[in-house]
Amino acid sequence: MTARFLIAGEALTDIVVDADGARREHPGGSPMNVAVALGRLGHVTHLLTRIGDDARGDALRAHLVDSGVQLTPGSSVAAPTSTALARLDAHGAATYEFDLVWDPHTDGLPADVDAVHTSSIAAVLAPGADTVRHVLRARRARSTISYDPNARPTLMGAPEAVRERIESTIALSDVVKASDEDVAWLYGTDDVEDVVASWLEHGPALTVLTRGGEGAVGFSASGRVQVSPVAVDAVDTVGAGDTFSAGILDALAAKGVLGAAQRPALADLPNDDVAAVLKHAAALAAITVSRAGANPPWSHELT
């Protein structure tokens, strides 16, 4: 089922440095990766972001057009495009250094969408975080709200400095997905499942914890569900979590439970349906992991 999405968050250029020192550039930014994944899956997808008027910005705009994503009118600005320097270790895991300004303009947002998603820096970094918060609050009356905290410690600072803001965004959300590494950093604990399960008390209908090679765990009113990872020869992990988020939304759209009017149905999803959602998301993320950079799958690649 085709759905309408508004994604709010940063778009930037990932400058990837391989373990051997080789450098390459890819379009990136957690929210933009989600938008690209949803566009490639055939959904009507709008991106509220901030892209500069330089060669890197032109490359991002072309990437979005090619992936079926529509930029909101205020998203192009007369400024340099932000960058993230991603250094990969021998296992393909990335650490990031950012050169980022986050101050989006909400001109011309789509009138009606089934779901709004935000993630990472967009919901934390001033001054744009307040803009994103306003969008979530304004759209919650008609749309499902989805959120991935996707921690970036080099920009977010100490976890205690951002925990309250992250939890307040969780409280606005219907669906929340986070990685075990992000939760461990944010709360300083190894009991990451307990943390993600406890987020249900803030208001979400579905919370999800991804655990890399250990698969994913979902929590809802129906209980706890665990799914195994999809075996794949990994090239790198860039964009995998973002593809997982898009996979959750794609699966929920197929089940017809997006939109504010469907909140009761989303809250009542049985465990088998939650498991199917997580398996679908994991399958999509496995494709992204199997190739370089944040390169989510197209609908025709799915079997």
N, C-alpha and C positions, 0 to 999 in steps of 0.2 A: 504494500500500500504506500503510495507516494504521500509524503507529509511535507509541511512547510516549516522551515527552521530559521531562527535568527541566532547567529553565533556572535557573541560580544567578546572581543579580546585582541591581543597583540598579533600582528603579522610582522615577520622579520626575516632576515637572511641568516640561515645557519651556515657558519664557516666551520666546516668539519676538518679536524686535524686527526688523521689516522695514527695508530700506534707507531708507525714507521716515519711519521712526520709529514706525509703527503697531505696536501690541502685541497679541498673542493668546497663549492658553495651549493646550497640547496635552499629552496623556500622553506620557511619554518615558522615557529610560534605555535604553542599548544592549541589555542583556539582556532587559528587558521587551519591547522592540520585536521581538526575535527570537521570544519566546514568543507574542506576539500574531500575528505572521506565521504561525507554525506552527499555532496554534489556528485561524486563519482558513482554513488549508489542510486542516483536518479531522483533524489529529493530536491524540492525547491528550496534553495539555501541562500540566505543573505548573510553577509559578514559586516559587522560594525567594527572598524579597526582604524589604524593610522598608518598610512603608507606614504613615503616621500616621493618627491618629483625627480628622482635620479635613476640611474641605470638599474640599480637593484630594485627600486620600486617598480620600474617597468617590467622587470622579470617576474615580480610577485603578481602584478596585475595580469600578465599573460598566463601565468600558472593558474590563477583563479578562473579566468575565462575558459581556459582549456578544460578545467575540472567542473564547469557548470555552476560556479559560485558567482553570485551577484554582489558587488560592493555597494554598500549604502552610500548615498551621495556625499556625505561629509567625511568619507574615509581617506580621500587623497588630499595631502597637505603639501605646502611649499616648504619642505624641510628634508634633511637626510633620512633615509630609511634605517630603522633600527637593525642591529645585528646581534647574534649570539654565537660566540666562539665555543664550539663543542669539541672537547678533547676526548678521543676514544682510547680506552685501554685495550689490552691484548684480547679481552673477551668481548669487545664491542660496546661496553657500557660507557655512557657519556657523562662528563662533567662540564659545566657551562660557565662562561664569562659573558656579561651582557653590556652592550652599549645601547640603551633603550630610553626613549621618552614615551610616556603613556598618557595622552591627553586627547581622547577621541571626541568627535562632534556627532551629535545624534540627529543631524538633519536627514529628513526623508526616510525614516525607518518604515518598514512594511507595516501595513495597518493591522494585519491579523496573521498570526502564526500558531502552529500547533505546539511548538516547544521553543524555549530559549535556553541556550547553553553558554556557560562561561567557565573559565578555568585559569589556573596558574596566576601569573603576574597581574592579569587584568582585574581581578577581584581584590587585590591587595595594594598595588602601587598607586600612590597619589600622583596627580589629582584624578586620574581616570577611574580609579576604583569607586569613587563616589558616583560617577556617571553610570558605571555598570550597575551599582546597587540601585540607583533610581530606575533603570530600565527593568531590572528584575522585579522590583516592587510594582511598577506600572503594568507589567505584562502578566503578573501572576494570576490576575482575575480571569484570564482567558487561556493561558498557556501553561503547559508543564514546564517546570524549571529544573534544569540539570546542571550539576556542578562537579568539577574535579579540582581539588586544592592544588595538586601538582606542584609541590614545593620547589622553590628556587632559592636556597639559603643565601646565595651571594647577593641577591637583590632584596630578599624579604627580611634579612637580619636575624635576630634571635627569635626562636620559636615563640617565646612568651610574648613577643611584641606583636605577633600577627595572629595568635591563636583565637583571641576574642573575635576579631574580624572574620576569620575563616568560619568559626562556629556560627556567627550571625548569618553568614551566607548559607551555611548548611540549613539553618532554620527556615530560610526562604525557599528551600529546594524540595523537590519531590524525589529526585534521583541523585545520589551522590556516589562517585567512584573515586577511590584513592589507592595508591600503591602501599605496600607494606613499608618500604623505605621512607615514604613521605610521612606516614603515620608515626613511625618510630622517631623520626626527627621532630615532628611537631609536638609529641607528647612525652618524649624521653622514656619510652617503655618498649618492652618486647611483647607485651600483651596487646598486640595490634588488633586482633580480632575483637577483643572486648571493647576497644575504643570504637571501632566501626559499627559494631552492633549497638552501642549506646547512642549513636547518632540518630537512631530511629526515635528516641525520646524527644529529639528537637523538632520532629515533624516530617522528615522524609518518609516515603512509602517503601523505598528500596535503597539500601546502601550496599556497596560492593567493595571488596578488598581484593586487589590483584597481588599475586605472590610469585611473579616470575615463573621459575621452573616448577613451582608447586601448584600452579593453576590459579583459580579464583574462588572466592567465597562470597555468597550473597546473603543478605539478611532482610527479612520482611516480616509482616504479621504472620505469615505461614511458617516461619522458622528459618533455620540455617540450611543453605545449599552449597555444596562444594563441587567444582568441576575440575577435571584434570587439564593440564596444558596440552597444546597441540605440538607434537614433535616436529621440529623444523631445523634445518641448517641455518643458524643465525649469521647474518652479515653484520648488523648492528641493531641496537634497540631504539634508535631515534624514531619518534612518532608512534611507537607501538602502543603506549598507553592512550594516546589520543585516538588511534584507530579503535581501540577497545571501547572508549566512550562513545564513539560514533556507532559502533556495532550494537551497543546497548540500545541507543535511540532508534536505530534501524529496526531492531527486533521488536521493540515496543510499538513502533509505528505499524509493523506487520500485524501485531496483535490488536490494533485499534484502541490502544489505551493512552494515547497522547491527547493533550488538551485538558483544560481545567474541568470540563464537564465529565471527563473520564477518571478523575481522581479516585472515586470509590472503586472502580474496576482495577485501576493500577494497585491500589492498596490491598485488593483481594486476590491478586495473582497467586495461584497455587504454586507449590514448590516445583512441580514439573515444568510449569511455564517459566519460572525464574531460572531453572537450570537450562532450559532451551535458550533463553536470552543470553546467558553467560557463555554457553557453548558457541553460539553464533558470534559473539564479540571476540572470543578467543580465536576462532578460526580466521576472522578478518585480521586480527593483530598478528597472527602467525605469518600471514602473507607479507605484511609490512616488515617484520623482522627478517624475512628471507632476502631482502634487497636493501641497497644502500639508501640512507637518508629517510626522510619522512615521505614515503611513497605509498599511500594507501591503495587498496585494490579497487578496481572497477567492477561494476555489477557483472560484466561478462566473464570475469575471472572466477566467480564463485561457482562451486558445484554443490 
